[in-house]
Amino acid sequence: MSDKFTDDDSIDSIESVEDITESVIDIKPIRSVPRSRPSFQEPDITRQLTKDDGTSVCSLQLYKENPYGNSSEDFPSVIPLNVGGIKYITRLSTLRKFPDSLLSLLFSGRYKVDKDAEGNYFLDSNGGLFCFILEYLRNGTLPPKDMTAAVYKEAGYYGIYDLVEKLKFSPPIVSHIVKEANKSQFPNYAEAKNQIIKAAMENATFTKIGEVIIHVGEVIIHVFKEDFVPKVHSFNPNHGCVIEGADVIFGPWSAPADEEMFMRCLENDLTDEGFVLRPHEPKRKCRYYHGQSCLKFVYRLQIVF
């Protein structure tokens, strides 16, 4: 008997996000049946913070502490800057607007800030984005919508958390938080995704569509939320299971999300990264699936290169 593709039962979708706090969002179920609800957390897309001053550890480690410098007289009232090769000029008071920020600490006299050949204070960061940071320090101007995500990261890097707070509920950031929360339900998700991409590359074959030749990489994926335990005494472990042809095996996990949710999360993630996909087919069950003998199944995913 040949294996057949059958449609899955529909699955519940994720509830909409009603509240996002600074740490964890707790979404309580509205009915007794468990639904697929990830635990929402702000992603770690800012640099790691110190307990003492709130700025980024790796940022301050780039600068040598000046044990003798702790005076405002160490810097002129007007500061010439070279940020990643782009020149800026601003007031010292502007850079010190938020006392716990990286900029305020760097220009407090406690750290030695290098200068370029022209005498400009050099910051090894993204010069193109620094203009948005500087505009916020000067007059509270927020970045344009298409720059929100990038400036959000830079604001975290510079420790300007007043700006971080104002940006984190914007659509691009909220969308990122939701997507990261979905992926966080699956342990070692990033590693599994890379294995799937690698398998697609290795399995890629030529396909001609009209006059166009494309490469299609097919991946057979066995995904399982829980380890399979046979329910019948007559179960034969050597029955020639469908998962024997799987390129990637992923599972188990304890979160409520099921296997179909993993596949949807994977497809959305790959699409966001620029991959072209053919929608995955309904799960292919083992030929011994009926009768509760073998409940394992696989998905077939195709990536177009």
C-alpha positions as CSV (number, residue, x, y, z in Angstrom):
1,M,0.0,0.0,0.0
2,S,1.4,3.4,-0.9
3,D,1.6,6.3,1.5
4,K,-1.1,8.9,1.1
5,F,-1.2,12.6,1.9
6,T,-4.2,13.5,4.1
7,D,-5.4,16.8,5.4
8,D,-4.8,17.7,9.0
9,D,-7.4,18.8,11.4
10,S,-7.4,22.5,11.7
11,I,-5.4,23.9,14.5
12,D,-6.2,26.8,16.8
13,S,-4.4,30.0,16.0
14,I,-2.5,32.1,18.4
15,E,-4.5,34.7,20.4
16,S,-3.8,38.3,19.7
17,V,-1.3,40.1,22.0
18,E,-3.2,42.2,24.5
19,D,-0.4,43.2,26.8
20,I,3.3,43.4,26.5
21,T,5.2,44.2,29.6
22,E,8.9,44.8,30.1
23,S,9.6,41.1,30.9
24,V,6.9,38.5,30.3
25,I,3.4,38.6,29.0
26,D,1.0,36.3,30.6
27,I,-2.0,35.5,28.4
28,K,-4.6,33.6,30.3
29,P,-6.8,31.0,28.5
30,I,-10.3,32.0,27.8
31,R,-11.6,28.4,27.7
32,S,-10.7,25.1,29.3
33,V,-9.1,23.6,26.2
34,P,-5.3,24.4,26.1
35,R,-4.4,26.6,23.1
36,S,-1.1,27.4,21.5
37,R,0.1,30.4,23.4
38,P,3.8,31.4,23.5
39,S,5.2,33.3,26.4
40,F,5.9,36.8,25.2
41,Q,9.2,38.3,26.1
42,E,11.1,41.3,24.8
43,P,13.8,39.9,22.6
44,D,17.4,40.4,23.6
45,I,18.2,42.7,20.7
46,T,19.9,45.3,22.8
47,R,23.4,44.8,24.1
48,Q,23.9,43.2,27.6
49,L,23.6,45.7,30.4
50,T,25.7,46.3,33.5
51,K,24.0,46.5,36.9
52,D,25.9,49.7,37.9
53,D,25.3,52.2,35.1
54,G,22.7,50.5,32.8
55,T,24.8,50.8,29.6
56,S,26.1,48.0,27.4
57,V,28.9,45.9,28.7
58,C,30.6,45.4,25.3
59,S,30.2,49.1,24.6
60,L,32.2,50.2,27.6
61,Q,34.8,47.5,27.2
62,L,35.8,49.3,24.0
63,Y,37.0,52.2,26.1
64,K,39.8,52.5,28.7
65,E,38.8,53.9,32.0
66,N,40.6,57.1,32.9
67,P,41.3,57.0,36.7
68,Y,42.3,60.7,36.8
69,G,39.6,62.1,34.6
70,N,36.3,62.9,36.3
71,S,35.7,66.6,35.5
72,S,33.6,68.4,32.9
73,E,36.6,70.5,32.1
74,D,38.1,67.5,30.3
75,F,35.8,68.2,27.3
76,P,35.0,71.4,25.4
77,S,31.4,72.7,25.5
78,V,31.0,71.9,21.8
79,I,32.0,68.3,20.8
80,P,33.2,67.3,17.3
81,L,32.3,63.7,16.6
82,N,33.3,61.1,14.1
83,V,30.8,58.3,14.3
84,G,31.7,55.4,12.0
85,G,33.2,57.9,9.5
86,I,30.4,60.4,9.6
87,K,31.1,63.8,11.2
88,Y,28.8,65.5,13.7
89,I,29.0,68.5,16.0
90,T,26.9,68.9,19.1
91,R,27.0,70.3,22.6
92,L,28.5,68.4,25.5
93,S,25.3,69.0,27.4
94,T,23.3,67.2,24.6
95,L,25.5,64.1,24.9
96,R,25.0,64.1,28.7
97,K,21.3,64.5,28.6
98,F,20.6,61.1,30.0
99,P,23.1,60.5,32.9
100,D,23.0,56.7,32.7
101,S,23.5,56.5,29.0
102,L,26.7,55.3,27.3
103,L,27.3,58.8,25.7
104,S,27.0,60.5,29.1
105,L,29.5,58.1,30.7
106,L,31.9,58.4,27.8
107,F,31.9,62.2,28.0
108,S,32.0,62.3,31.8
109,G,35.8,62.2,32.0
110,R,35.8,58.7,33.4
111,Y,36.8,57.1,30.1
112,K,39.4,57.8,27.4
113,V,37.7,58.5,24.1
114,D,40.0,58.2,21.0
115,K,40.3,61.0,18.5
116,D,40.8,60.7,14.7
117,A,43.5,62.5,12.8
118,E,41.5,65.7,12.7
119,G,40.9,65.8,16.4
120,N,37.3,64.5,16.3
121,Y,36.1,62.2,19.1
122,F,35.7,58.8,17.5
123,L,32.8,56.4,18.2
124,D,33.0,53.1,16.4
125,S,29.3,52.7,15.7
126,N,26.8,53.2,12.9
127,G,27.2,56.8,11.7
128,G,24.1,56.7,9.5
129,L,21.8,55.9,12.4
130,F,23.5,58.2,14.9
131,C,21.7,61.2,13.4
132,F,18.4,59.8,14.7
133,I,20.0,59.3,18.2
134,L,21.3,62.9,18.1
135,E,17.9,64.3,17.0
136,Y,16.2,62.6,19.9
137,L,18.8,64.0,22.3
138,R,18.4,67.5,20.9
139,N,14.6,67.8,20.7
140,G,12.9,64.5,21.3
141,T,12.2,63.7,17.6
142,L,11.4,60.1,16.9
143,P,12.7,58.3,13.8
144,P,10.6,57.6,10.7
145,K,8.6,54.4,10.8
146,D,10.9,52.6,8.3
147,M,13.9,53.2,10.6
148,T,12.2,52.3,13.9
149,A,13.7,48.8,14.3
150,A,17.3,49.9,13.5
151,V,17.1,52.9,15.8
152,Y,15.6,50.8,18.6
153,K,18.7,48.6,18.6
154,E,21.0,51.6,18.5
155,A,19.1,53.2,21.4
156,G,19.7,50.1,23.4
157,Y,23.3,50.1,22.4
158,Y,23.7,53.7,23.7
159,G,21.6,53.0,26.8
160,I,19.0,55.7,25.9
161,Y,16.2,53.8,27.5
162,D,13.8,56.7,27.4
163,L,13.9,56.3,23.6
164,V,13.7,52.5,23.9
165,E,10.5,52.8,25.9
166,K,8.9,55.1,23.3
167,L,9.8,52.8,20.4
168,K,9.0,49.3,21.8
169,F,5.3,49.5,21.2
170,S,5.6,50.6,17.6
171,P,4.4,48.0,15.0
172,P,7.8,46.8,13.8
173,I,9.0,46.1,17.3
174,V,5.8,44.5,18.5
175,S,5.9,42.3,15.4
176,H,9.4,41.3,16.2
177,I,8.5,40.5,19.8
178,V,5.6,38.3,18.8
179,K,7.7,36.4,16.2
180,E,10.5,35.8,18.6
181,A,8.0,34.6,21.2
182,N,6.6,32.1,18.8
183,K,10.1,30.8,17.9
184,S,11.0,30.6,21.6
185,Q,8.5,27.8,22.1
186,F,10.7,25.4,20.2
187,P,14.1,24.5,21.8
188,N,17.1,24.8,19.5
189,Y,14.8,26.3,16.8
190,A,17.7,28.2,15.1
191,E,19.8,25.1,14.8
192,A,16.9,23.1,13.4
193,K,16.2,25.9,10.8
194,N,19.8,25.9,9.7
195,Q,19.7,22.1,9.3
196,I,16.6,22.4,7.1
197,I,18.2,25.1,4.9
198,K,21.4,23.0,4.6
199,A,19.3,19.9,3.7
200,A,17.4,21.9,1.0
201,M,20.7,23.1,-0.5
202,E,22.1,19.5,-0.6
203,N,18.9,18.2,-2.1
204,A,18.4,21.0,-4.7
205,T,17.6,19.8,-8.2
206,F,17.0,21.6,-11.5
207,T,13.4,22.3,-12.4
208,K,12.2,23.9,-15.6
209,I,9.2,26.2,-15.5
210,G,8.5,27.4,-19.1
211,E,11.8,28.8,-20.3
212,V,13.0,29.4,-16.7
213,I,15.3,26.9,-14.9
214,I,15.1,27.1,-11.1
215,H,16.6,25.1,-8.2
216,V,14.2,23.5,-5.8
217,G,15.4,21.9,-2.6
218,E,13.0,19.4,-1.0
219,V,13.3,18.6,2.7
220,I,11.4,15.8,4.5
221,I,10.9,16.9,8.1
222,H,9.8,14.7,11.0
223,V,8.4,17.0,13.7
224,F,7.1,15.6,17.0
225,K,5.8,17.5,20.0
226,E,5.9,14.3,22.2
227,D,7.9,11.1,22.0
228,F,5.9,8.3,20.5
229,V,4.9,5.5,22.8
230,P,3.3,2.4,21.1
231,K,-0.2,1.6,22.4
232,V,-0.5,-1.9,21.1
233,H,1.5,-4.9,22.1
234,S,1.8,-6.1,18.5
235,F,3.8,-2.9,17.5
236,N,6.7,-3.8,15.2
237,P,9.5,-1.2,15.6
238,N,11.0,-2.4,12.3
239,H,7.9,-1.8,10.2
240,G,9.5,0.5,7.8
241,C,8.3,3.8,9.2
242,V,7.8,6.9,7.1
243,I,10.3,8.9,9.2
244,E,13.2,6.7,7.9
245,G,13.3,9.0,4.9
246,A,13.4,12.2,6.9
247,D,16.2,14.7,6.3
248,V,15.7,16.5,9.6
249,I,14.1,15.3,12.8
250,F,13.0,17.9,15.4
251,G,11.4,17.5,18.8
252,P,10.1,17.1,21.4
253,W,9.1,20.3,23.3
254,S,6.8,21.2,26.2
255,A,5.1,24.3,24.9
256,P,1.4,24.1,23.8
257,A,2.3,24.7,20.1
258,D,1.8,21.6,18.0
259,E,3.7,20.4,14.9
260,E,1.6,22.4,12.4
261,M,2.4,25.6,14.4
262,F,6.1,24.8,14.1
263,M,5.9,24.4,10.3
264,R,4.0,27.7,10.0
265,C,6.5,29.5,12.3
266,L,9.3,28.0,10.2
267,E,7.7,29.1,6.9
268,N,7.1,32.6,8.1
269,D,10.6,32.9,9.4
270,L,12.2,31.7,6.2
271,T,9.9,34.0,4.1
272,D,10.9,37.0,6.2
273,E,14.5,36.2,5.6
274,G,14.0,36.3,1.8
275,F,13.6,32.6,0.9
276,V,11.0,31.6,-1.6
277,L,8.9,28.6,-0.5
278,R,6.3,26.3,-1.8
279,P,3.6,25.8,0.9
280,H,4.3,22.6,2.8
281,E,1.9,19.8,1.9
282,P,-0.4,18.1,4.5
283,K,1.5,15.8,6.8
284,R,2.3,12.4,5.4
285,K,1.4,9.8,7.9
286,C,3.0,6.4,8.4
287,R,1.3,3.6,6.5
288,Y,0.6,2.0,9.9
289,Y,-0.9,5.2,11.3
290,H,-4.5,3.8,11.4
291,G,-5.4,1.6,14.3
292,Q,-3.1,3.6,16.7
293,S,-0.1,1.5,15.6
294,C,2.4,4.2,14.5
295,L,1.4,7.8,14.9
296,K,4.5,9.3,13.3
297,F,4.4,11.5,10.3
298,V,6.5,13.8,8.2
299,Y,6.2,17.1,6.3
300,R,7.6,18.0,2.9
301,L,8.9,21.5,2.5
302,Q,10.4,22.9,-0.7
303,I,12.7,25.9,-0.9
304,V,13.2,27.6,-4.3
305,F,16.7,28.9,-4.9
